[in-house]
Amino acid sequence: MQTDYKYNIGNLTYIDIQEYLKKKDIIMVPIASLEQHSYHCPLFTDMITAREVTYRAAQEAEVLYTPESWIGYSPHHMGPPGLGLGTITVRAETFRNLYYDVVRSLIHHGFNKIIFVNGHASNMKIIDPLLRQIKYDTGAMVCVYKPYAENYFGMIADILEGPPEETPGWHAGELETAQVLAHDEKLARMERAVKSERTKTPPYLPKSFLKKDGTPNVEFEGWNYFVFPMEHREFSDTGLIGNPLRGTKEKGEEALKRFSAHLARALAELEKVTINVTNREWKDRV
């Protein structure tokens, strides 16, 4: 028997779904990506975060979730042709259409509140218009929960030890490595881990421009008003940003525990909300 048997709808029958919908109309949709995460973390790293947080929150809040989806938007992690980084990405319109249809399917069946649990920051570039389209087309409540730390460390700031110059919440660094270790220590090949890597400014930009972290922002004259479309390897030689050697299983477990408990409390509050769906049927999508 799978450990997530009770709340993963893929393990249920439609009778179980019908019984659940008599009491609750909320469901989570865990999504992330399949992309390179430096020398030591698996391609599945972002999905590990989304999956672990969703599973734990489901147990605590007694809320259903869909099977996890690793299909994400990661063109900047593809790398040069033939390099073999393993990243799989979809186009922005494919991403938007795919998850629009996923949510419309759930709304069709009677779910009124859908929470994406997103483990990959670059998906957010597409999610905002997706959420708005669903809201405007159906009246359903739809939102996204982001259980990761980049520029905003939030409730896990005291867990991370890396100084600002290590950008401790970034790609395959302290936090992501810790969460992989908490999920399955065998998946983190720590013997391959690079001690630390900071972002660099691509050489095609003047020296007055600075690329300081993994956001799309580029600093000029001390201010972050510029955004350039960049490949990840233009500002990180190995795919790493941060120091993975600071990551521990204990840190990862505590971070996942805090994120999932926070999400579970939010789910309990959102269950109280009454939503009037104005367009439920799937057939208008055919």
C-alpha positions in Angstrom: 0.0 0.0 0.0 1.3 3.4 -0.9 1.9 5.9 1.9 -0.3 8.5 0.2 -3.2 6.2 -0.4 -5.9 8.1 1.4 -5.6 11.6 -0.1 -4.1 11.1 -3.6 -7.1 11.0 -5.9 -5.1 8.7 -8.2 -5.5 6.0 -5.6 -9.3 6.5 -5.1 -12.4 5.5 -6.9 -15.0 7.9 -8.1 -17.2 6.8 -5.2 -14.6 8.1 -2.9 -14.5 11.4 -4.8 -18.2 11.8 -4.5 -18.2 11.1 -0.8 -15.4 13.7 -0.3 -17.3 16.3 -2.3 -20.3 16.0 0.0 -18.1 17.5 2.8 -15.3 19.5 1.1 -14.8 21.3 -2.3 -11.0 22.0 -2.0 -8.1 20.2 -3.7 -4.4 20.7 -4.2 -2.5 20.3 -7.4 1.3 19.8 -6.9 3.4 21.0 -9.8 7.1 21.7 -10.4 9.7 20.8 -13.1 12.2 18.3 -14.2 15.5 20.1 -14.6 19.2 20.1 -13.9 20.2 20.8 -10.3 24.0 21.0 -10.4 26.2 17.9 -9.9 24.6 16.5 -6.8 20.8 17.0 -6.7 18.4 15.0 -8.9 16.4 16.5 -11.8 13.3 15.8 -9.6 14.4 18.3 -6.9 11.7 20.9 -7.3 9.1 18.1 -7.5 10.3 16.7 -4.2 9.5 20.0 -2.5 6.0 20.2 -4.0 5.3 16.6 -3.4 6.5 16.5 0.2 4.7 19.7 1.2 1.5 18.6 -0.5 1.5 15.1 1.0 2.2 16.3 4.6 -0.4 19.1 4.4 -3.0 16.6 3.0 -2.5 14.4 6.0 -2.9 17.2 8.5 -5.8 19.0 6.8 -7.5 15.9 5.4 -7.6 17.5 1.9 -7.3 15.6 -1.4 -4.6 16.3 -4.0 -4.0 15.3 -7.6 -1.0 13.1 -8.6 2.1 15.3 -8.9 3.1 16.8 -12.2 6.7 17.4 -13.1 5.8 19.2 -16.3 7.1 22.7 -15.9 8.5 25.8 -17.7 12.3 25.6 -17.6 13.8 26.7 -21.0 16.6 28.5 -19.2 17.8 25.1 -17.8 18.1 23.3 -21.2 21.7 24.2 -21.8 23.5 23.9 -25.2 22.3 21.1 -27.6 24.0 17.8 -27.0 25.3 18.6 -23.5 22.9 16.1 -21.9 21.6 18.1 -18.9 18.3 16.1 -18.9 16.0 19.1 -18.4 12.5 18.7 -19.9 10.5 21.8 -20.5 7.3 22.8 -22.3 6.4 26.0 -24.0 4.6 28.7 -22.1 1.4 28.2 -24.0 1.6 24.4 -23.5 2.0 24.9 -19.7 -0.9 27.3 -19.5 -3.2 25.1 -21.6 -2.3 21.9 -19.8 -2.9 23.2 -16.3 -6.0 25.2 -17.4 -7.5 21.9 -18.6 -6.5 20.1 -15.4 -8.3 22.7 -13.3 -11.3 22.9 -15.6 -11.6 19.1 -15.2 -11.6 19.4 -11.4 -14.2 22.2 -11.5 -16.3 20.1 -13.8 -16.5 17.4 -11.1 -17.5 19.8 -8.3 -14.4 21.2 -6.9 -14.7 24.9 -6.2 -11.3 25.7 -4.7 -8.0 24.7 -6.3 -4.6 25.3 -4.8 -1.5 24.8 -6.9 1.5 23.8 -4.8 4.4 25.0 -6.9 7.9 23.8 -6.4 9.6 25.7 -9.3 9.8 29.5 -9.2 9.9 30.0 -13.0 6.5 28.4 -13.4 5.2 31.6 -11.8 5.9 33.5 -15.0 3.0 31.5 -16.6 0.8 30.9 -13.5 -0.4 34.5 -13.0 -2.3 34.7 -16.3 -3.4 31.1 -15.8 -5.0 31.9 -12.4 -6.7 34.9 -13.8 -8.1 33.0 -16.8 -9.6 30.3 -14.6 -11.1 32.9 -12.2 -12.6 34.9 -15.0 -13.9 31.9 -16.9 -15.4 30.0 -14.0 -15.7 32.0 -10.8 -13.8 29.3 -9.0 -11.2 30.1 -6.3 -7.7 29.3 -7.5 -4.4 30.2 -6.0 -0.8 29.1 -5.7 1.3 28.2 -2.7 5.1 28.6 -3.1 7.0 26.5 -0.5 10.5 27.7 -1.3 12.9 30.4 -0.3 14.7 32.7 -2.7 14.7 36.4 -2.0 12.0 35.8 0.6 13.0 33.4 3.4 9.9 34.0 5.5 9.3 31.3 8.2 12.5 29.4 7.5 15.0 32.3 7.8 16.3 30.9 11.1 17.0 27.5 9.6 19.3 28.7 6.8 22.8 29.5 7.9 24.4 30.7 4.7 25.3 34.4 4.6 23.8 36.7 1.9 26.7 36.3 -0.4 25.9 32.6 -0.7 22.3 33.4 -1.6 21.4 30.4 0.7 17.9 29.7 -0.7 18.9 29.3 -4.3 19.4 26.6 -6.9 20.6 23.2 -5.5 22.0 25.2 -2.6 21.5 24.9 1.2 17.7 24.6 1.3 17.1 22.4 -1.8 19.9 20.1 -0.9 18.5 19.8 2.7 15.0 19.0 1.4 16.3 16.3 -1.0 18.2 14.8 2.0 15.1 14.8 4.1 13.1 13.1 1.3 15.7 10.4 0.5 19.4 10.7 1.4 20.4 8.4 -1.5 19.2 11.0 -4.1 21.7 13.6 -3.0 25.1 12.7 -4.3 27.0 14.8 -1.8 30.4 13.5 -2.9 29.8 15.5 -6.2 28.7 18.7 -4.5 30.6 21.9 -5.3 31.4 23.7 -2.1 29.8 27.0 -3.2 29.0 29.0 -6.2 27.8 32.6 -6.6 26.1 34.0 -9.6 28.2 35.9 -12.2 27.3 38.6 -14.6 27.3 37.4 -18.3 30.2 38.8 -20.2 28.0 40.4 -22.8 26.8 42.9 -20.3 28.8 46.1 -19.4 30.5 46.0 -16.0 28.0 48.5 -14.7 25.3 45.7 -14.8 25.4 43.1 -12.0 23.7 39.7 -11.8 23.5 38.9 -8.1 21.0 36.1 -7.7 18.8 33.7 -9.6 15.9 36.1 -10.1 15.3 37.6 -13.6 16.6 40.9 -12.2 19.8 42.6 -13.2 21.1 45.5 -11.1 22.2 48.7 -12.6 23.5 51.6 -10.5 22.4 49.8 -7.4 18.8 49.3 -8.5 16.9 46.3 -9.9 14.9 47.7 -12.7 16.2 45.6 -15.5 15.2 42.0 -16.6 17.1 40.1 -19.3 16.1 36.6 -20.6 19.1 34.5 -19.6 20.1 30.9 -19.8 20.9 29.6 -16.3 24.5 28.7 -17.4 25.1 32.3 -18.4 25.2 33.2 -14.7 26.0 29.8 -13.1 28.8 27.5 -14.5 27.6 24.3 -12.7 23.9 25.0 -12.2 24.5 25.7 -8.5 23.7 28.9 -6.7 24.6 28.8 -3.0 26.4 26.3 -0.7 24.9 22.8 -0.7 27.4 21.6 2.0 25.4 23.6 4.5 22.3 21.5 3.7 21.4 18.8 6.2 18.6 16.3 6.5 17.5 17.9 9.8 17.2 21.3 8.1 15.2 19.9 5.3 12.8 18.0 7.6 12.2 21.1 9.6 11.6 23.3 6.5 9.2 20.8 5.0 7.4 20.5 8.3 6.9 24.3 8.6 5.8 24.7 5.0 3.3 21.9 5.2 1.9 22.9 8.6 1.5 26.5 7.3 -0.3 25.2 4.2 -2.6 22.9 6.2 -3.7 25.8 8.4 -4.5 27.9 5.3 -6.5 25.0 3.8 -8.6 24.8 7.0 -9.3 28.5 6.6 -10.1 28.3 2.9 -12.5 25.5 3.6 -14.8 28.0 5.3 -15.1 30.1 2.2 -18.2 29.8 0.0 -17.5 30.0 -3.7 -20.1 30.4 -6.4 -18.8 28.7 -9.6 -20.5 30.2 -12.6 -19.2 27.9 -15.4 -18.6 24.3 -14.4 -19.0 22.2 -17.5 -16.1 20.8 -19.4 -17.9 20.7 -22.7 -17.2 24.4 -23.5 -13.5 23.4 -23.8 -14.0 20.8 -26.6 
